[in-house]
Amino acid sequence: MKSGPGFNNQGQILLADYDSQAAPVISGASHIDYVFVDLNDVDTSHSDFAQDGIREEVGEGGGNERVESFKVAFTNNGWLTGFPPPCIDTDGRWLDGRGRVRAAKENGERYVPVARYTRSDSSIKSTVTNGLAINAQLPPSHPTTFREYVIGGVHLINVGELAATTAAVDNWLYHEVKVESRFSNVNGTLTQMRNAILKKASIDDSLLRTFNNGSATNWIKKNLGMEKDEYVLLNSSDASSCQTYAERVWCRHIAPAIVEGRAPVKIIYYTSAKTPTTARKGLKDSMAVLEKQYKFAFEVVNKLHSGTCSVATLPTEEAYVILGAIPQIVKDHKVDGTKLVPPDKY
């Protein structure tokens, strides 16, 4: 496919238009070609699409000024091939341009051109560093902000891929992420940035190691060797969120597994809570919600079939099993370890 429909069904997008342009430089990666991606195959809510440590992102469906501005630009101007397209690697992992892809999908577009790369370094550090560096280049990227460099540095420290020292953070800022392409240290801006990274990482690390869906998935793959289709990841956050997450897991994973004979579903917990107290309460509440949903399902069956048949007791077979939680509470967990924390030890 060498051409695709223009946005708003106006004209055509030609891959040949990119041939005269220099593809974005991505450290540890080599540009291969330009191709079209079918947005029907892109799940922008999936952890693989997350911008952990790169952007301050919000959920799908609006509220993100950057995404909204792209949507308006696409409506008014279509897709402009005068700028480098989003970037993706040969494993389908996004390296740049997630905001444009999300905006195009929300606008109802079907195909978007991308620059494809093969990677020799697919580490979290490489992904975050390249994401920040690319966003600092020319439009259409929204330039990386001071806060986003701080978020990136803290994220890398918390996942163990950047040492929490002045020398290491300075080297990352100046030589790896090349922060001077966006900011100058004339007024001490970069010194403030480095100090903010170290301070925030220290605060987070003293209480709760920061994780999100993407970094939790990476931790499980690295330490447990489990692929994403072997378990369900469940967030034990604040009270309202943990109930929503647990109910979603019941409806999308546990109930279908029971019906299809695939039970028990393996569950692994992590938390995006800000304090150990909130994390512990969230785990306890989430487990209670799962148990309640399980019992409630059989109560519904009994109620519907009262007088004809009854499921008096719950089956002895387990519908789900909780393998444990990722160690995140610094003072009480082995946060540098490779084993899950049992729920009763959390």
Secondary structure, 3 states (H helix, E strand, C coil): CCEEECHHHCCEEEHHHHCCCCCCCCCCEEEEEEEEEEHHHCCCCCHHHCCCCCCCCCCCCCCCHHHHHHHHHHHHHCCCCCCCCCEEECCCCEEECHHHHHHHHHCCCCEEEEEEEEECCCCHHHHHHHHHHHHCCCCCCCCCCHHHHHHHHHHHHHCCCCCCCHHHHHHHHHHHCCHHHCCCCCCCHHHHHHHHHHHHHHHHHHHECCCCHHHHHHHHHHHHCCCHHHCEEEECCCHHHHHHHHHHHHHHHHHHHHHHCCCCEEEEEECCCCCHHHHHHHHHHHHHHHHHHHHHHHHHHHHHCCCCCCCCCCCCCCCEEEEEECCCECCCCCCCCCCCECHHHC
